[in-house]
Amino acid sequence: MSDLVRVEPIALMPTQAGCAVFLGDGSKVIVFYIDPAVGAAINATLAGQAPPRPMTHDLFIQALHGLGAKVTRMAIVAMEDDVFYARLILEASNELMQHKIVELDARPSDSLALAVRDEAPMFVLRGLWDRLDDMSETLEKLRDSGGPPNA
């Protein structure tokens, strides 16, 4: 997996158009934008807050677990016209099948929301990672001005 860079959510920040997600590997930070509702769901999960009723991502995770499956990792694999693309990797083992690995095309926001719920690792394809601007300085300026909450 040397062609992948492992990342963690560093911060999520509401914006006028949605939510900015900052992902980092300890030496570089990237940013992409997602729907504000998904951003709130990710932030709540990272903060250890459980909704009183299952949200869509919670329901999907419950269904996966009920079928003997889990999220094993997610990876952001491409960007075209400022739109990011991700792959969600699931593994299933149950009484109906032996062991199955499924790779799904998914939005990075949904992939991230599901990965944090299953505590699965998150990655960015190295070729893409290397092309993206380092937003570490921007994130620090936002934090210094009372900007985004820590993830």
N, C-alpha and C positions, 0 to 999 in steps of 0.2 A: 504494500500500500504506500510505497514511496512516492507515488504520483498524487497522493492526497495530503493536505495540510489539516491537521486536527485543530478545530476551533471551539471556542466557548462563547456563549452570549456575554458580552461585557456590559452593555446598557441598552435599554429600550427607551425611546423618547417620543412623546406625542408631537406631531407636527400638524400644520394646517391641513395637509392632504392625507394624513394617515399616521404612521408610526415608523420612526427610524430605528432600525435594528443594527447595533454595532457588534460584530463578531471579531474575536482576536485569537492569536496564537501565542501571546506573550511578548511578541516583538513587533507585531503589525496589527492594525485594526482596519476592517473594512466596514462599509455601511450599505444597506439597501432598505427599501421602503415597503411597508406592508399595510394592509387594512387595519384601522385602529382597533376593531373588535378582536382580531386575531392577536394583535400586539398586547391588548389588555389580558387576553387569555394566557398568553405566554408569560407575561409578567406576574400574573397571579400564581401560576404554577411554580415559577422560580422562587416566589416569595413564600411558598408553602401554603397558600390559601386554597381551600377547596370550596367550590360553589355549592350552594344548598341543593341544587339539582344539577345533573350532568349537562355540561355544554356539549356541543357537537364533537369536539376533539375527545372529550372524556368518553362519550358514547362509542366512538370509533375504537378507542383503546379497550373499552370493556368488551366490545364485540370481538376484537382480535384475541384478547385473553380467553374469552369463552370458547373460541375455536382452536385454542392451543397455540396461538401465534403471538409474536411480540415484535416491536420495532428493534432492529439490531444496530442500525445506523442510518444516517442521512448524509447526502453529499450534494452540494451546489456544484453543478457540472458545466454550466454554460451561461453566457449572457449575450443576448442579441437585441439590439435597439434598446438598450437600458432595461431589458426584462431578463431577470434571472430564472434559470431552470434548475430543478433539483431531481434527485432520485431518492426514493425511500426504499430501504431494504428491510424486508420482513422475513422472519423465520417461523416455521410452523412445525410442530410435532404433536400429533394426536392419534387417537385410535383409528381414524379413517385413512391415514397415510403414514408413511415412514417419516422422513424429514424432508421438508421442502423450503427452498429459499425463493422469494419472490421479489423482483425489483419493479417498482412502480414509478412512472413519471408523475411528479407532484410539484405543486408550488412550493418554493422555499419556506413560505410562511407556514403552510400546513405541515410540511416536513419538520420544521423546527418545533412547532406546537406539539406534534406527536412524539418527537425525540425527547423533549424535556419531560414529557409525561412518563415515558418508559425509561428515562435516564440512559438513553442511548447516545453514543458518541456522534459528533457532528464534524463534517469535513467540507473542504473546498478543494476542487481539482487544482493541482499545483499550477498548471499552465494558466488557468484563470486567475488564481491567487496572485501570481507574479505580475499579471497585467493590471490588476486593480490598484488604485491609489491608496497609500497608507493614510488613514484618517485619524491616527493617534493624536496628532496635535489639535485637530478640530475637536475631538472628544474631550481633551483636557481643557480647552478653552470653554467648552460648554459646561463642563463640571465646575470650573472656576467661577463661572457666572451663575451658578445655581441651576444649570441645565438638567440633563437627563438623570433619572435615578439609576443607581447601580443595579445591575441584573443579579 
